């Protein structure tokens, strides 16, 4: 199959996007692209190089000139593994600020479309089905109750939260991130009208993945 196929996975933090997207990519032999990691990586590089988040032009330049590679849960920027460096509470907040910058979003959306490059991709983020690939053949919006999302994030070793950080604090941080994502002027987080809503509350990872596999299989022939 040579035509471009994009499976768009959107949703808020803690809804299960990463786990589902990686599994789907494996099942359907697609490339997995974590767009949220791209914003985190730009934020990390900006901090590392001493740029202010108010310097939108400089941050957009980072987004335009950096390379991004994905291998399972691993993320590389310009050939360097930044997976652990970008999965911290500090980077959670920094990524939200960077994601609100229209010039950075424009640069990264262009890069994300280039990464798809006519192939087969599972792309996860917050604006894939609404902005990056509004014509994607499959759009899935993952969500869960705020309480469950907070529990998941609090116990997710990939995000390196402090051991003394309470679930209530995680919930408060997620609420603040949700507000930023849903109210920003540039490509706010929202469910695309033609996206299939999958509420993952109370479901196991396997149950959610099987449900999403059925949705994709009904919409596409990826054999």
C-alpha positions as CSV (number, residue, x, y, z in Angstrom):
1,X,0.0,0.0,0.0
2,X,1.6,3.2,-1.1
3,X,-1.0,5.9,-0.3
4,X,-0.5,7.9,2.8
5,X,-2.4,6.6,5.8
6,X,-2.6,8.6,9.0
7,X,-4.2,7.2,12.1
8,X,-4.7,10.3,14.3
9,X,-4.8,9.8,18.1
10,X,-5.7,12.9,20.1
11,X,-6.6,13.5,23.7
12,X,-5.5,15.1,27.0
13,X,-2.6,14.1,29.2
14,X,-3.0,10.8,30.9
15,X,-5.7,9.4,28.5
16,X,-3.4,6.7,27.2
17,X,-2.4,8.1,23.9
18,X,1.2,6.9,24.0
19,X,0.5,3.4,25.0
20,X,-2.3,3.0,22.5
21,X,-0.4,4.7,19.6
22,X,2.7,2.5,20.1
23,X,0.7,-0.7,20.1
24,X,-1.3,0.4,17.0
25,X,1.9,1.2,15.2
26,X,3.2,-2.3,16.0
27,X,0.0,-4.1,15.1
28,X,-0.5,-2.3,11.8
29,X,3.2,-1.9,10.8
30,X,3.1,1.9,10.9
31,X,5.6,4.5,12.0
32,X,4.7,6.0,15.4
33,X,5.1,9.7,15.8
34,X,4.7,11.4,19.2
35,X,4.1,15.1,18.5
36,X,3.9,16.0,22.2
37,X,7.5,14.8,22.5
38,X,8.5,17.2,19.8
39,X,7.1,20.2,21.8
40,X,8.9,18.9,24.9
41,X,12.1,18.5,23.0
42,X,12.0,22.1,21.6
43,X,11.3,23.3,25.2
44,X,14.2,21.3,26.5
45,X,16.6,22.6,23.9
46,X,15.4,26.2,24.5
47,X,16.2,25.9,28.2
48,X,19.5,24.2,27.5
49,X,20.6,26.9,25.1
50,X,19.4,29.7,27.3
51,X,16.5,31.0,25.2
52,X,13.5,32.8,26.8
53,X,10.1,31.3,26.0
54,X,9.2,34.9,25.0
55,X,11.6,34.6,22.1
56,X,9.2,32.9,19.7
57,X,11.4,33.4,16.6
58,X,14.3,31.6,18.3
59,X,12.1,28.7,19.4
60,X,10.5,28.4,16.0
61,X,14.0,28.2,14.6
62,X,14.8,25.3,16.9
63,X,11.6,23.6,15.7
64,X,12.5,24.1,12.0
65,X,16.1,23.0,12.1
66,X,16.1,20.1,14.6
67,X,15.7,16.5,13.6
68,X,13.3,14.2,15.4
69,X,13.4,10.4,15.5
70,X,11.1,7.9,17.3
71,X,11.8,4.3,18.2
72,X,9.2,2.7,20.4
73,X,9.0,4.9,23.5
74,X,12.4,6.4,22.8
75,X,12.7,10.0,21.4
76,X,15.9,11.4,19.7
77,X,16.6,15.0,18.9
78,X,19.4,15.7,16.5
79,X,20.6,12.2,17.0
80,X,20.7,12.4,20.8
81,X,18.4,10.3,23.1
82,X,16.3,12.9,25.0
83,X,13.6,10.5,26.3
84,X,14.3,10.9,30.0
85,X,15.3,14.6,29.7
86,X,11.9,15.6,28.4
87,X,9.6,13.4,30.6
88,X,9.7,15.5,33.8
89,X,7.2,17.8,35.5
90,X,9.4,20.8,34.5
91,X,9.1,19.8,30.9
92,X,5.3,19.2,31.2
93,X,4.9,22.9,32.1
94,X,7.5,24.1,29.6
95,X,5.9,22.1,26.7
96,X,2.5,23.7,27.4
97,X,4.1,27.2,27.1
98,X,5.9,26.3,23.9
99,X,2.8,24.7,22.4
100,X,0.9,28.0,22.8
101,X,3.3,29.8,20.4
102,X,1.8,30.0,17.0
103,X,5.2,30.2,15.1
104,X,6.4,27.1,16.9
105,X,3.2,25.2,16.2
106,X,3.4,26.2,12.5
107,X,7.0,25.0,12.3
108,X,6.3,21.7,14.0
109,X,3.1,21.0,12.1
110,X,5.1,21.3,8.9
111,X,7.7,18.9,10.3
112,X,5.0,16.5,11.4
113,X,3.5,16.4,7.9
114,X,7.0,15.8,6.5
115,X,7.5,12.9,8.8
116,X,4.4,11.3,7.6
117,X,5.8,11.7,4.0
118,X,3.2,9.7,2.2
119,X,3.7,6.6,4.4
120,X,1.7,4.8,7.1
121,X,1.8,6.5,10.5
122,X,0.1,6.5,13.8
123,X,0.5,10.1,15.1
124,X,-0.5,11.1,18.6
125,X,-1.0,14.6,20.0
126,X,-3.7,17.2,20.8
127,X,-4.4,18.6,17.3
128,X,-3.7,15.8,14.9
129,X,-7.2,15.2,13.7
130,X,-8.2,18.9,13.8
131,X,-5.1,20.7,12.5
132,X,-2.2,18.5,11.4
133,X,-4.1,16.0,9.4
134,X,-7.8,17.1,9.2
135,X,-8.4,14.6,6.4
136,X,-6.9,11.6,8.3
137,X,-8.8,8.4,7.4
138,X,-9.0,7.4,11.1
139,X,-9.4,9.8,14.0
140,X,-9.6,8.6,17.6
141,X,-10.1,10.9,20.6
142,X,-9.0,9.2,23.8
143,X,-10.3,10.5,27.1
144,X,-10.7,9.4,30.7
145,X,-12.0,10.9,33.9
146,X,-9.7,13.5,35.5
147,X,-9.3,11.3,38.6
148,X,-8.2,8.3,36.5
149,X,-5.8,10.4,34.4
150,X,-4.2,11.7,37.5
151,X,-3.8,8.2,39.0
152,X,-2.2,7.0,35.7
153,X,0.2,9.9,35.5
154,X,1.2,9.7,39.2
155,X,2.2,6.0,38.7
156,X,3.8,6.3,35.3
157,X,7.5,5.8,35.7
158,X,8.2,7.4,32.3
159,X,7.3,10.8,33.7
160,X,9.7,10.7,36.6
161,X,7.4,12.5,39.1
162,X,8.9,13.1,42.6
163,X,8.1,10.2,44.9
164,X,6.4,12.5,47.4
165,X,4.1,14.1,44.9
166,X,0.5,13.4,45.8
167,X,-2.1,12.4,43.3
168,X,-4.0,15.5,44.2
169,X,-1.0,17.6,43.1
170,X,-0.8,15.7,39.8
171,X,-4.6,16.3,39.3
172,X,-4.1,20.0,39.8
173,X,-1.2,20.1,37.3
174,X,-3.3,18.2,34.7
175,X,-6.2,20.5,35.2
176,X,-3.9,23.5,34.6
177,X,-2.5,21.8,31.5
178,X,-6.0,21.0,30.2
179,X,-7.0,24.7,30.6
180,X,-3.9,25.8,28.6
181,X,-4.4,23.2,25.9
182,X,-8.1,23.9,25.5
183,X,-8.0,27.7,25.5
184,X,-4.9,28.5,23.5
185,X,-5.5,30.4,20.3
186,X,-3.4,28.2,18.1
187,X,-4.9,24.7,17.5
188,X,-6.6,24.2,20.9
189,X,-7.3,20.7,22.2
190,X,-10.7,19.5,21.1
191,X,-12.4,16.4,19.6
192,X,-12.7,16.5,15.8
193,X,-16.3,16.2,14.7
194,X,-15.5,13.0,12.8
195,X,-13.3,11.5,15.5
196,X,-14.4,8.4,17.4
197,X,-14.5,9.0,21.1
198,X,-13.0,6.2,23.2
199,X,-13.5,6.7,27.0
200,X,-10.7,4.7,28.7
201,X,-12.0,5.2,32.2
202,X,-12.1,1.9,34.1
203,X,-10.7,-0.1,31.2
204,X,-7.5,-2.1,31.1
205,X,-4.8,-1.3,28.6
206,X,-5.6,-4.4,26.7
207,X,-9.3,-3.6,26.5
208,X,-8.6,-0.2,25.2
209,X,-6.1,-1.4,22.6
210,X,-8.5,-4.1,21.4
211,X,-11.3,-1.6,21.1
212,X,-9.1,0.8,19.1
213,X,-7.8,-2.0,16.8
214,X,-11.4,-2.9,16.0
215,X,-12.1,0.8,15.1
216,X,-9.1,1.0,12.8
217,X,-9.8,-2.3,11.2
218,X,-13.3,-1.3,10.4
219,X,-12.2,1.9,8.7
220,X,-9.0,0.8,6.9
221,X,-7.6,-2.2,5.0
222,X,-4.0,-2.2,6.2
223,X,-3.2,-5.8,5.3
